[in-house]
Amino acid sequence: MAAKQNHAEAQHSLGDLYSRGLGVIQNDTEAANWYRRAAAQNIAGAQRKLGDLYRQGLGIPKDLAMAVKLYREAAKQGDRVGQYNLGYSYKLVVRI
């Protein structure tokens, strides 16, 4: 109920449940939907996880530019995994 009432942390948590198939049937499209809503409210973990779905093309079309954008947003908020993913994405592009 909280997720439907626009509670960002609840939306993030619901995205996790759908992503992992915990208590619900695993559904990457539904996970992306809930992560997107939480990411729009600046939840760093949701931004990073939505970036992962875009990077892999799970439940949504593959879009590396969008993945990098979301990793950057998560990284700005201090999300360590988002920072790592952003740096790794740059490494893949630049091929150091």
TIZA-243875 format. One record per atom (N, C-alpha, C): x, y, z. Coordinates in pm, whole numbers, padded with zeros to 5 digits, always signed. Atoms other than C-alpha are relative to their C-alpha. Layout:
BEGIN
XYZ/...
% end
This chain:
BEGIN
+00082-00119+00000/+00000+00000+00000/+00086+00125+00000/-00085-00119-00008/+00279+00243+00084/+00061+00033-00136/-00058-00024+00132/+00437+00197-00259/-00100+00068-00091/+00104-00060+00084/+00110+00283-00429/-00034+00142+00045/+00023-00135-00052/+00087+00592-00207/+00123+00088-00018/-00117-00077+00042/+00417+00714-00356/+00109+00009+00106/-00107+00005-00099/+00641+00620-00062/+00123-00059-00070/-00116+00036+00081/+00983+00607-00229/+00072-00126+00049/-00071+00118-00053/+01150+00353+00002/-00082-00127-00021/+00087+00116+00023/+00851+00121-00027/+00003-00040-00148/-00009+00029+00142/+00868+00149-00406/+00131-00071-00032/-00129+00065+00017/+01237+00061-00395/-00004-00144+00050/+00010+00134-00057/+01167-00237-00172/-00087-00092-00086/+00086+00081+00087/+00885-00358-00396/+00073-00037-00129/-00083+00031+00116/+01120-00332-00693/+00095-00115+00030/-00089+00109-00040/+01365-00555-00504/-00075-00134+00005/+00077+00125-00010/+01092-00813-00435/-00030-00056-00138/+00027+00047+00136/+00995-00830-00802/+00127-00044-00071/-00126+00035+00063/+01357-00838-00912/+00049-00137+00043/-00048+00126-00057/+01436-01132-00685/-00104-00110+00002/+00106+00101-00008/+01100-01307-00696/-00027-00044+00142/+00024+00031-00141/+01055-01290-00319/-00142+00037+00038/+00139-00023-00038/+00690-01329-00222/-00090+00032-00117/+00074-00028+00124/+00586-01251-00580/+00069-00077-00112/-00064+00061+00117/+00653-01402-00921/+00104+00098-00052/-00108-00083+00049/+00986-01270-01046/-00041+00066-00131/+00045-00075+00117/+00919-00997-01303/+00086+00125-00014/-00090-00113+00018/+01191-00761-01429/-00072+00125-00048/+00076-00116+00047/+00939-00536-01604/-00066+00071+00117/+00065-00058-00119/+00749-00484-01279/+00105+00061+00093/-00108-00055-00082/+01077-00435-01091/+00043+00136-00056/-00040-00126+00063/+01176-00164-01342/-00103+00109+00027/+00107-00097-00026/+00840+00005-01294/+00014+00061+00140/-00010-00050-00138/+00885+00032-00917/+00132+00071+00024/-00128-00070-00012/+01255+00122-00938/-00009+00138-00065/+00012-00128+00070/+01168+00397-01188/-00071+00103+00087/+00076-00093-00086/+00916+00549-00949/+00084+00046+00119/-00087-00037-00112/+01162+00542-00658/+00118+00083-00047/-00114-00075+00055/+01449+00667-00876/-00039+00144-00028/+00049-00136+00027/+01239+00968-00975/-00006+00084+00127/+00001-00069-00129/+01232+01053-00604/+00139-00001+00064/-00142-00008-00040/+01614+01038-00584/+00044-00107+00100/-00048+00112-00081/+01650+00700-00414/+00118-00062-00075/-00123+00040+00070/+02011+00615-00505/+00002-00148-00036/-00001+00144+00027/+01974+00238-00474/-00093-00036-00115/+00093+00026+00110/+01674+00242-00707/+00057+00050-00133/-00063-00051+00122/+01863+00456-00958/+00103-00100-00050/-00103+00097+00037/+02151+00209-00955/-00060-00129-00054/+00060+00127+00042/+01929-00099-00983/-00075+00015-00131/+00064-00025+00129/+01727+00056-01265/+00108+00010-00108/-00113-00003+00093/+02061+00130-01432/+00046-00139-00038/-00038+00139+00028/+02149-00238-01400/-00096-00064-00100/+00099+00058+00092/+01824-00335-01573/+00017+00056-00140/-00025-00060+00131/+01892-00089-01855/+00128-00056-00062/-00128+00051+00051/+02252-00212-01888/-00016-00141-00057/+00017+00139+00040/+02139-00573-01917/-00119-00023-00093/+00120+00016+00081/+01815-00513-02103/-00098-00099+00062/+00090+00089-00072/+01612-00695-01839/-00131+00071+00032/+00132-00057-00027/+01242-00609-01845/-00025+00132-00072/+00007-00125+00076/+01314-00295-02046/+00105-00007-00111/-00099+00003+00108/+01504-00224-02368/+00140+00038+00051/-00138-00030-00036/+01882-00224-02333/+00034+00142-00044/-00033-00139+00028/+02006+00135-02312/+00120+00038+00087/-00121-00026-00078/+02366+00187-02204/+00013+00146+00041/-00006-00142-00036/+02340+00566-02212/-00088+00029+00121/+00088-00019-00114/+02046+00554-01972/+00059-00064+00125/-00064+00066-00114/+02232+00309-01749/+00107+00092+00060/-00105-00090-00048/+02527+00550-01726/-00061+00121+00069/+00067-00116-00061/+02293+00842-01653/-00049-00033+00141/+00051+00041-00131/+02133+00650-01367/+00112-00030+00098/-00116+00024-00087/+02468+00532-01230/+00058+00133+00048/-00053-00131-00037/+02584+00895-01235/-00085+00063+00111/+00089-00057-00102/+02278+01005-01035/+00020-00070+00134/-00024+00075-00124/+02334+00729-00780/+00136+00036+00059/-00135-00032-00044/+02706+00808-00762/+00006+00137+00066/+00003-00135-00058/+02636+01178-00693/-00050-00001+00143/+00057+00009-00136/+02445+01069-00383/+00085-00085+00093/-00090+00077-00085/+02737+00863-00255/-00021-00150-00004/+00023+00144+00011/+02610+00519-00361/+00129-00064-00055/-00130+00056+00036/+02935+00320-00370/-00007-00093-00120/+00013+00091+00114/+02814+00054-00610/-00032+00080-00127/+00027-00089+00113/+02675+00327-00835/+00128+00066-00049/-00128-00059+00037/+03018+00494-00828/+00087-00101-00074/-00078+00104+00066/+03188+00168-00916/-00055-00028-00140/+00060+00030+00130/+02941+00092-01196/+00023+00112-00100/-00026-00113+00088/+02986+00442-01337/+00145-00004-00050/-00141+00009+00040/+03365+00409-01336/+00026-00116-00094/-00018+00118+00086/+03349+00062-01487/-00060+00025-00138/+00062-00032+00129/+03115+00187-01758/+00091+00088-00083/-00094-00085+00070/+03364+00459-01847/+00121-00080-00049/-00114+00083+00040/+03644+00205-01853/-00034-00081-00124/+00038+00078+00117/+03452-00008-02101/-00004+00085-00126/+00010-00090+00115/+03396+00290-02328/+00137+00046-00046/-00130-00055+00032/+03747+00428-02308/+00101-00110-00030/-00091+00115+00017/+03920+00087-02295/+00145+00036+00038/-00132-00039-00053/+04211+00199-02080/+00093-00119-00005/
% end
